[in-house]
Amino acid sequence: MDNIVDVIVDVFVNNYERIKINNGEIRGDNLRTILLKVNMSHINYTIDVIKSYPTKITNLRNFILSVLYNAVLTLDVHYQNLVHI
């Protein structure tokens, strides 16, 4: 979990203009807005994804940012789908 928090802090401390997310780039301001919504369920989900990822993660920082970004946007839908299965 420390790595995840370190990555989030890095985004805020360094004030990047653009950041790679999901094989693309988004504005740093947009990512910071999303990261302000991160809660413990998003962090736990990110840890689960990292643990269960089938191949070696070559860029952990970018991977963490992409998973967190997607988790904030889609985690509620993910859990709703699990309930309805």
C-alpha positions as CSV (number, residue, x, y, z in Angstrom):
1,M,0.0,0.0,0.0
2,D,2.9,2.4,0.6
3,N,3.8,2.2,-3.1
4,I,0.3,3.3,-4.0
5,V,0.3,6.2,-1.6
6,D,3.8,7.2,-2.8
7,V,2.6,7.3,-6.5
8,I,-0.4,9.4,-5.5
9,V,1.7,11.8,-3.6
10,D,4.2,12.1,-6.5
11,V,1.4,13.2,-8.8
12,F,0.5,16.0,-6.4
13,V,4.0,17.1,-5.4
14,N,5.4,17.2,-8.9
15,N,2.4,18.9,-10.6
16,Y,2.8,17.1,-13.9
17,E,1.1,18.8,-16.9
18,R,0.4,15.4,-18.6
19,I,0.5,11.9,-17.3
20,K,0.3,8.5,-19.1
21,I,-2.9,6.6,-18.3
22,N,-4.3,3.6,-20.1
23,N,-1.8,3.8,-23.0
24,G,-2.7,7.5,-23.5
25,E,-2.1,10.8,-21.8
26,I,-4.4,12.9,-19.8
27,R,-4.0,16.4,-18.2
28,G,-2.4,16.3,-14.8
29,D,-5.2,18.5,-13.4
30,N,-7.7,15.9,-14.5
31,L,-5.8,13.1,-12.9
32,R,-5.4,15.0,-9.6
33,T,-9.1,15.6,-9.5
34,I,-9.8,11.9,-9.9
35,L,-7.1,11.0,-7.3
36,L,-8.8,13.2,-4.8
37,K,-11.7,10.8,-4.9
38,V,-9.6,7.7,-4.1
39,N,-10.7,5.9,-0.9
40,M,-9.7,2.7,0.8
41,S,-11.9,0.5,-1.5
42,H,-10.0,1.8,-4.5
43,I,-6.7,1.1,-2.9
44,N,-7.8,-2.4,-1.9
45,Y,-9.0,-3.0,-5.5
46,T,-5.7,-1.8,-6.9
47,I,-3.8,-4.2,-4.6
48,D,-6.0,-7.1,-5.7
49,V,-5.5,-6.3,-9.3
50,I,-1.7,-6.1,-8.9
51,K,-1.6,-9.4,-7.0
52,S,-3.7,-11.2,-9.6
53,Y,-2.2,-9.7,-12.7
54,P,-1.1,-12.6,-14.8
55,T,2.1,-11.2,-16.3
56,K,5.0,-9.2,-15.0
57,I,4.2,-5.5,-14.6
58,T,7.0,-3.6,-16.3
59,N,6.1,0.0,-15.1
60,L,4.4,-0.3,-11.7
61,R,3.9,3.5,-11.4
62,N,1.9,3.8,-14.6
63,F,0.1,0.6,-13.8
64,I,-1.0,1.9,-10.4
65,L,-2.1,5.2,-11.8
66,S,-4.1,3.5,-14.5
67,V,-5.8,1.1,-12.1
68,L,-6.6,3.8,-9.6
69,Y,-8.0,6.1,-12.4
70,N,-10.2,3.3,-13.7
71,A,-11.2,2.2,-10.2
72,V,-12.5,5.7,-9.3
73,L,-14.5,5.8,-12.6
74,T,-15.8,2.3,-12.6
75,L,-15.6,0.5,-9.3
76,D,-19.2,1.0,-8.3
77,V,-20.3,-0.6,-11.6
78,H,-17.9,-3.5,-11.0
79,Y,-19.4,-4.2,-7.6
80,Q,-23.0,-3.8,-8.9
81,N,-22.2,-6.4,-11.6
82,L,-20.8,-8.8,-9.0
83,V,-24.0,-8.6,-7.0
84,H,-26.2,-9.2,-10.1
85,I,-24.3,-12.3,-11.3
